[in-house]
């Protein structure tokens, strides 16, 4: 027997019999709150399980989410239908199509729900032919236009088995929710059990979670450990996508504070990125509401609204990027700024309700889950992002647009928050690289044109540096980084690595063409001679380096002589002629070899220099590995006493 897991949610107007129908199907009353039983209406989400046998040895485990139909609780309804496979759309024979029936239809449409079964409830009251025709008329030109309509009566039992058969037929033609290695559990309940601790429930999508696994709670971004997992009271070692899942997080408290959990948060895997308070999305506005309906009013640029995503609900500001207003029946690209972050993926759908929370005004699809406005500044960027809206299943197109929009992106972060697996993304990147559309170097994926532009700019700057300062070993890397507008370190290092794989060479803190040979220009040669003469006058007790900092030409000539090894730089104040430094090194080595450890004063007297010079010179010998300091004395490195000192 092959087991498949699906999620079904009810939808429909208040008092049309959704909860009663769920109980008739499952034997479970989904209304769990005392207030719900007292008022006889659903207020919050209810849950049940239905197991159906299909053909070809299939068994369907259906997690049912029963949602409220009253207009005051639409926010709870949306939290229940965000991750479903099929809608059980309920219309009562005595009322027919009602306002919340219509609003629920629009919400399901905005959330991309395309499969449904229509339950025509209270069929024992008659009028089913008229209401049947009304439903067909209302569903014309929607995703549910061909959905089966099953008359049912919980009072007589009529149609319940037919409804089960219709549900089984729908699920038999559906694929189970995919496992692409990126689990998310949108928390719809959080409670504490005595002796167990915090338990959260939700619908699992995108990947598996296991007992004992470390997970991350978003958007707060703190880690927790799963002690145990259940699905409809059955203990599990591992939960699969499409399961109603309860997990025990014993180290997490319930609440609104730091490192606490509540409805609206997301349990996910480690290393799937951070939450964001800014999205780029394509917005759409239904043309179904009548002209006098508040929901039909154009959505203006700068409007405030409530965004419903998963089980969360957040205040948001809508910044339309190409239009002054979104008219009914139209789409447009927008930046959505949220009051606090959410953990959204590319392709996630959401619903917008007005600031009064009385009307559903639009829906949207996430095109970039980290959508700062810089990514859509140009018309080309906006067009690239907008093309995703019609190709959310095309990994190649989405990866291509991701790299082109950002120009440069770390390979491991490309579409990390998306419905594509890591293998799918890697394969798409490699295909784009083979086609020459992108460059991948040192784990940086770049638009080929942007990479070449940056590379050419770097080469031009290096060549210009050689021309302006032919005496230097190369262009200082800090100068190059600043001239390239301070590219992020990983991108800068990738460009340098690429250059050094060809005609360039990194020399310490500089980069140069391999063919470059430093040479003093004619106007600096007399200056270099002046420096050498000044140092030669007292080779072991030279003048201060500050004497060679009077003008730019002296500084250039001195730097050239240091880089060429003609002059040794002891510190920022002392420089020596290379020959003098070698003579002093030989004298120190011979004295220590003959007499053993010696103080700086003894070595100063031996060489005939000053304390101003001998101290930095001995520190220089320590750095280059000739000597080692032991207390107040110096010893040749590698001698027995030096080895004892190291121990």
JOZI-V424326 format. One record per residue. N is the residue number from 1. RES is the residue in one letter. PSI is psi in radians with two decimals (none if undefined). BURIAL is b if it has 9 or more other C-alpha atoms within 8 Angstrom, else e. Layout:
BEGIN
N:RES:PSI:BURIAL, N:RES:PSI:BURIAL
END
This chain:
BEGIN
1:X:2.21:e, 2:X:2.15:e, 3:X:2.30:e, 4:X:2.52:b, 5:X:2.29:b, 6:X:2.82:b, 7:X:2.26:b, 8:X:2.43:b, 9:X:2.53:b, 10:X:2.85:b, 11:X:2.61:b, 12:X:2.99:b, 13:X:2.75:b, 14:X:2.47:b, 15:X:0.44:e, 16:X:0.05:b, 17:X:0.47:b, 18:X:-0.90:b, 19:X:-0.71:b, 20:X:-0.64:b, 21:X:-0.72:b, 22:X:-0.75:b, 23:X:-0.65:b, 24:X:-0.61:b, 25:X:-0.62:b, 26:X:-0.34:b, 27:X:0.12:e, 28:X:2.23:e, 29:X:1.97:b, 30:X:-0.25:b, 31:X:1.94:b, 32:X:-0.28:e, 33:X:2.45:e, 34:X:-0.67:e, 35:X:-0.62:e, 36:X:-0.73:b, 37:X:-0.60:b, 38:X:-0.73:e, 39:X:-0.24:e, 40:X:0.64:e, 41:X:2.69:b, 42:X:2.29:b, 43:X:-0.80:b, 44:X:-3.12:b, 45:X:2.47:b, 46:X:2.80:b, 47:X:2.59:b, 48:X:2.99:b, 49:X:2.43:b, 50:X:2.24:b, 51:X:2.15:e, 52:X:2.52:b, 53:X:2.32:b, 54:X:-3.07:b, 55:X:2.97:e, 56:X:0.71:e, 57:X:0.69:e, 58:X:2.55:b, 59:X:2.28:b, 60:X:2.13:b, 61:X:1.91:b, 62:X:2.02:b, 63:X:2.14:b, 64:X:2.29:b, 65:X:2.02:b, 66:X:2.19:b, 67:X:2.70:b, 68:X:2.59:b, 69:X:-0.20:b, 70:X:2.51:b, 71:X:-0.42:e, 72:X:-0.25:e, 73:X:0.47:b, 74:X:-0.61:b, 75:X:-0.65:b, 76:X:-0.63:b, 77:X:-0.80:b, 78:X:-0.64:b, 79:X:-0.38:b, 80:X:-0.24:b, 81:X:0.24:b, 82:X:-0.38:b, 83:X:0.84:b, 84:X:2.79:b, 85:X:-0.54:b, 86:X:2.49:b, 87:X:2.35:b, 88:X:1.69:b, 89:X:2.12:b, 90:X:2.19:b, 91:X:2.23:b, 92:X:2.47:b, 93:X:-0.51:b, 94:X:-0.41:e, 95:X:-0.63:e, 96:X:-2.68:b, 97:X:2.19:b, 98:X:2.96:e, 99:X:-0.76:e, 100:X:-0.40:b, 101:X:-0.82:b, 102:X:-0.80:b, 103:X:-0.68:b, 104:X:-0.66:b, 105:X:-0.79:b, 106:X:-0.70:b, 107:X:-0.81:b, 108:X:-0.68:b, 109:X:-0.81:b, 110:X:-0.57:b, 111:X:0.04:b, 112:X:0.31:e, 113:X:2.14:b, 114:X:-0.14:e, 115:X:2.45:b, 116:X:2.80:b, 117:X:2.36:b, 118:X:2.12:b, 119:X:2.00:b, 120:X:1.62:b, 121:X:2.93:b, 122:X:0.67:b, 123:X:-0.33:b, 124:X:-0.19:e, 125:X:-0.05:e, 126:X:-2.96:e, 127:X:0.29:b, 128:X:-0.53:b, 129:X:-0.78:e, 130:X:-0.77:e, 131:X:-0.64:b, 132:X:-0.81:b, 133:X:-0.68:e, 134:X:-0.75:b, 135:X:-0.79:b, 136:X:-0.70:b, 137:X:-0.78:e, 138:X:-0.53:e, 139:X:-0.05:b, 140:X:2.42:e, 141:X:0.39:e, 142:X:3.01:e, 143:X:-0.30:b, 144:X:0.27:b, 145:X:-0.59:b, 146:X:0.16:e, 147:X:2.47:b, 148:X:2.49:e, 149:X:2.07:b, 150:X:1.97:b, 151:X:2.34:b, 152:X:2.72:b, 153:X:2.06:b, 154:X:-0.34:b, 155:X:-0.75:e, 156:X:-0.26:e, 157:X:-0.03:b, 158:X:2.32:b, 159:X:-0.12:b, 160:X:-0.78:b, 161:X:-0.64:e, 162:X:-0.67:e, 163:X:-0.73:b, 164:X:-0.73:b, 165:X:-0.72:e, 166:X:-0.73:b, 167:X:-0.79:b, 168:X:-0.68:b, 169:X:-0.70:b, 170:X:-0.82:b, 171:X:-0.51:b, 172:X:-0.44:e, 173:X:0.12:e, 174:X:2.55:e, 175:X:2.48:e, 176:X:2.71:e, 177:X:2.39:b, 178:X:2.66:e, 179:X:1.78:b, 180:X:0.36:b, 181:X:0.31:b, 182:X:1.32:b, 183:X:2.46:b, 184:X:2.25:b, 185:X:1.94:b, 186:X:1.98:b, 187:X:2.10:b, 188:X:-0.26:b, 189:X:2.53:b, 190:X:2.19:b, 191:X:2.95:e, 192:X:2.35:b, 193:X:2.36:e, 194:X:2.25:e, 195:X:-0.12:e, 196:X:-0.74:e, 197:X:-2.70:b, 198:X:2.32:b, 199:X:2.33:b, 200:X:2.57:b, 201:X:2.77:b, 202:X:-3.12:b, 203:X:2.20:b, 204:X:2.29:b, 205:X:2.75:b, 206:X:-0.35:b, 207:X:3.08:b, 208:X:2.72:b, 209:X:2.60:b, 210:X:2.69:b, 211:X:2.35:b, 212:X:-0.09:e, 213:X:2.51:e, 214:X:2.29:b, 215:X:2.98:b, 216:X:2.39:b, 217:X:2.02:b, 218:X:2.61:b, 219:X:0.07:b, 220:X:-0.34:e, 221:X:0.84:b, 222:X:2.68:e, 223:X:2.66:b, 224:X:2.91:b, 225:X:2.38:b, 226:X:2.06:b, 227:X:-0.75:b, 228:X:2.82:b, 229:X:2.42:b, 230:X:2.70:b, 231:X:2.01:b, 232:X:0.87:e, 233:X:0.07:e, 234:X:2.25:e, 235:X:2.41:e, 236:X:2.58:b, 237:X:-0.57:e, 238:X:2.35:b, 239:X:2.49:b, 240:X:2.76:b, 241:X:2.47:b, 242:X:0.11:b, 243:X:2.44:b, 244:X:2.14:b, 245:X:2.36:b, 246:X:2.26:b, 247:X:2.50:b, 248:X:2.06:b, 249:X:1.49:b, 250:X:-0.39:b, 251:X:0.13:e, 252:X:2.35:b, 253:X:2.79:b, 254:X:2.38:b, 255:X:-3.02:e, 256:X:-0.05:e, 257:X:3.12:e, 258:X:2.44:e, 259:X:0.51:e, 260:X:2.88:b, 261:X:2.62:b, 262:X:3.08:b, 263:X:2.49:b, 264:X:-0.30:b, 265:X:2.97:b, 266:X:2.30:b, 267:X:2.19:b, 268:X:3.12:b, 269:X:2.82:b, 270:X:2.60:e, 271:X:0.57:e, 272:X:0.27:b, 273:X:-3.12:e, 274:X:2.89:e, 275:X:2.88:b, 276:X:2.58:b, 277:X:0.26:b, 278:X:2.29:b, 279:X:2.59:b, 280:X:2.27:b, 281:X:2.75:b, 282:X:2.15:b, 283:X:2.55:b, 284:X:2.59:b, 285:X:2.18:b, 286:X:2.56:b, 287:X:0.07:e, 288:X:-0.70:e, 289:X:2.50:e, 290:X:2.87:e, 291:X:-0.61:e, 292:X:-0.13:e, 293:X:2.34:e, 294:X:-0.61:e, 295:X:-0.27:e, 296:X:-0.17:b, 297:X:2.50:b, 298:X:2.50:e, 299:X:1.94:b, 300:X:2.66:b, 301:X:2.34:b, 302:X:0.06:e, 303:X:2.61:b, 304:X:2.54:b, 305:X:3.05:b, 306:X:2.23:b, 307:X:2.23:b, 308:X:2.05:b, 309:X:2.23:b, 310:X:-2.14:b, 311:X:0.21:b, 312:X:2.78:b, 313:X:2.13:b, 314:X:2.49:b, 315:X:2.49:b, 316:X:2.73:b, 317:X:2.33:b, 318:X:2.05:b, 319:X:1.79:b, 320:X:2.35:b, 321:X:-0.30:e, 322:X:-0.21:e, 323:X:2.75:e, 324:X:-0.39:e, 325:X:2.63:b, 326:X:2.03:b, 327:X:2.73:b, 328:X:2.43:b, 329:X:0.07:e, 330:X:2.91:b, 331:X:2.69:b, 332:X:2.76:b, 333:X:2.50:b, 334:X:2.74:b, 335:X:2.27:b, 336:X:2.01:b, 337:X:2.16:b, 338:X:2.65:b, 339:X:-0.53:e, 340:X:2.84:e, 341:X:2.74:b, 342:X:2.78:b, 343:X:1.48:b, 344:X:2.70:b, 345:X:2.74:b, 346:X:2.29:b, 347:X:-0.18:b, 348:X:2.55:e, 349:X:2.67:b, 350:X:2.93:b, 351:X:2.47:b, 352:X:2.27:b, 353:X:2.69:b, 354:X:2.96:b, 355:X:-0.42:e, 356:X:-0.17:e, 357:X:0.55:e, 358:X:-0.29:b, 359:X:2.42:b, 360:X:2.06:b, 361:X:-0.33:b, 362:X:2.99:b, 363:X:3.01:b, 364:X:2.88:b, 365:X:2.29:b, 366:X:2.16:b, 367:X:-0.48:b, 368:X:2.06:b, 369:X:-0.08:b, 370:X:1.03:b, 371:X:1.26:b, 372:X:2.72:b, 373:X:-0.35:e, 374:X:-0.41:e, 375:X:-0.17:b, 376:X:0.56:b, 377:X:-0.64:e, 378:X:2.79:e, 379:X:-0.60:e, 380:X:-0.78:e, 381:X:-0.76:b, 382:X:-0.68:b, 383:X:-0.74:e, 384:X:-0.75:b, 385:X:-0.72:b, 386:X:-0.54:b, 387:X:-0.40:e, 388:X:-0.53:b, 389:X:-0.62:b, 390:X:0.12:e, 391:X:0.77:b, 392:X:-0.28:b, 393:X:-0.03:e, 394:X:1.70:e, 395:X:-0.65:b, 396:X:-0.84:b, 397:X:-0.72:b, 398:X:-0.71:b, 399:X:-0.75:b, 400:X:-0.82:b, 401:X:-0.59:b, 402:X:-0.79:b, 403:X:-0.72:b, 404:X:-0.66:b, 405:X:-0.71:b, 406:X:-0.29:e, 407:X:-0.91:b, 408:X:2.35:b, 409:X:2.50:b, 410:X:2.32:b, 411:X:-0.71:b, 412:X:-0.24:e, 413:X:-0.05:e, 414:X:2.05:b, 415:X:0.61:b, 416:X:-0.67:b, 417:X:1.37:b, 418:X:3.07:e, 419:X:0.34:b, 420:X:2.52:b, 421:X:2.85:b, 422:X:-0.66:b, 423:X:-0.70:e, 424:X:-0.73:b, 425:X:-0.76:b, 426:X:-0.76:e, 427:X:-0.71:e, 428:X:-0.72:b, 429:X:-0.77:b, 430:X:-0.67:e, 431:X:-0.76:e, 432:X:-0.63:b, 433:X:-0.74:b, 434:X:-0.59:e, 435:X:-0.06:e, 436:X:0.24:e, 437:X:-0.45:b, 438:X:2.88:b, 439:X:2.37:b, 440:X:2.08:b, 441:X:2.25:e, 442:X:0.83:e, 443:X:0.31:e, 444:X:2.20:b, 445:X:2.24:b, 446:X:2.55:b, 447:X:2.25:b, 448:X:-0.71:b, 449:X:-0.75:e, 450:X:-0.68:b, 451:X:-0.81:b, 452:X:-0.67:e, 453:X:-0.80:e, 454:X:-0.69:b, 455:X:-0.81:b, 456:X:-0.68:e, 457:X:-0.75:b, 458:X:-0.76:b, 459:X:-0.76:e, 460:X:-0.69:e, 461:X:-0.69:b, 462:X:-0.79:b, 463:X:-0.69:b, 464:X:-0.65:e, 465:X:-0.72:b, 466:X:-0.66:b, 467:X:-0.75:e, 468:X:-0.60:e, 469:X:1.26:e, 470:X:-0.28:b, 471:X:-0.25:b, 472:X:2.71:b, 473:X:-0.46:b, 474:X:-3.03:b, 475:X:2.26:b, 476:X:2.33:b, 477:X:-0.56:b, 478:X:-0.65:e, 479:X:-0.75:e, 480:X:-0.75:b, 481:X:-0.76:b, 482:X:-0.70:e, 483:X:-0.46:e, 484:X:0.35:b, 485:X:0.68:e, 486:X:1.01:e, 487:X:2.62:e, 488:X:2.57:e, 489:X:-0.71:e, 490:X:-0.61:e, 491:X:-0.75:b, 492:X:-0.79:b, 493:X:-0.59:e, 494:X:-0.72:b, 495:X:-0.78:b, 496:X:-0.76:e, 497:X:-0.72:b, 498:X:-0.75:b, 499:X:-0.72:b, 500:X:-0.20:b, 501:X:-0.13:e, 502:X:-1.95:e, 503:X:0.27:b, 504:X:2.81:b, 505:X:2.35:b, 506:X:2.20:b, 507:X:1.60:b, 508:X:-2.04:e, 509:X:0.32:e, 510:X:2.85:b, 511:X:2.46:b, 512:X:2.83:b, 513:X:2.54:b, 514:X:-0.57:e, 515:X:-0.15:e, 516:X:2.26:b, 517:X:1.95:e, 518:X:2.38:b, 519:X:2.44:e, 520:X:2.29:b, 521:X:2.72:e, 522:X:-0.65:e, 523:X:-0.28:e, 524:X:-0.17:b, 525:X:-0.75:b, 526:X:-0.58:e, 527:X:-0.74:b, 528:X:-0.68:b, 529:X:-0.69:e, 530:X:-0.71:e, 531:X:-0.79:b, 532:X:-0.68:b, 533:X:-0.71:e, 534:X:-0.68:b, 535:X:-0.49:b, 536:X:-0.43:b, 537:X:-0.79:e, 538:X:1.44:b, 539:X:-0.54:b, 540:X:-0.06:b, 541:X:1.13:e, 542:X:2.90:b, 543:X:2.85:b, 544:X:2.58:b, 545:X:-0.47:b, 546:X:-0.43:e, 547:X:-0.30:e, 548:X:0.34:b, 549:X:0.32:b, 550:X:-0.61:e, 551:X:3.00:e, 552:X:-0.63:e, 553:X:-0.70:e, 554:X:-0.74:b, 555:X:-0.73:b, 556:X:-0.79:b, 557:X:-0.73:b, 558:X:-0.75:b, 559:X:-0.71:b, 560:X:-0.84:b, 561:X:-0.62:b, 562:X:-0.81:b, 563:X:-0.51:b, 564:X:-0.03:e, 565:X:0.15:e, 566:X:-0.46:b, 567:X:2.44:b, 568:X:2.24:b, 569:X:1.95:b, 570:X:-0.80:b, 571:X:-2.89:e, 572:X:-0.15:e, 573:X:-0.37:e, 574:X:2.26:b, 575:X:2.61:b, 576:X:2.63:b, 577:X:2.51:b, 578:X:-0.74:b, 579:X:-0.70:e, 580:X:-0.72:b, 581:X:-0.65:b, 582:X:-0.70:e, 583:X:-0.75:e, 584:X:-0.71:b, 585:X:-0.75:b, 586:X:-0.75:e, 587:X:-0.74:b, 588:X:-0.79:b, 589:X:-0.75:b, 590:X:-0.72:e, 591:X:-0.79:b, 592:X:-0.60:b, 593:X:-0.61:e, 594:X:-0.70:e, 595:X:-0.15:e, 596:X:-2.88:e, 597:X:2.47:b, 598:X:2.68:b, 599:X:2.90:b, 600:X:-0.65:b, 601:X:-0.75:e, 602:X:-0.75:e, 603:X:-0.58:b, 604:X:-0.78:b, 605:X:-0.69:e, 606:X:-0.75:e, 607:X:-0.55:b, 608:X:0.81:e, 609:X:-2.99:b, 610:X:2.88:e, 611:X:-0.58:b, 612:X:-0.56:e, 613:X:-0.73:b, 614:X:-0.66:b, 615:X:-0.95:b, 616:X:-0.50:b, 617:X:-0.74:b, 618:X:-0.64:b, 619:X:-0.63:e, 620:X:-0.77:b, 621:X:-0.63:b, 622:X:-0.76:b, 623:X:-0.67:e, 624:X:0.01:e, 625:X:0.30:e, 626:X:-0.79:b, 627:X:2.96:b, 628:X:2.35:b, 629:X:2.30:b, 630:X:1.75:b, 631:X:-2.17:e, 632:X:0.10:e, 633:X:2.91:b, 634:X:2.49:b, 635:X:2.52:b, 636:X:2.33:b, 637:X:2.40:b, 638:X:-0.15:e, 639:X:2.93:e, 640:X:-0.74:e, 641:X:-0.59:e, 642:X:-0.67:b, 643:X:-0.69:b, 644:X:-0.71:e, 645:X:-0.64:e, 646:X:-0.63:e, 647:X:none:e
END
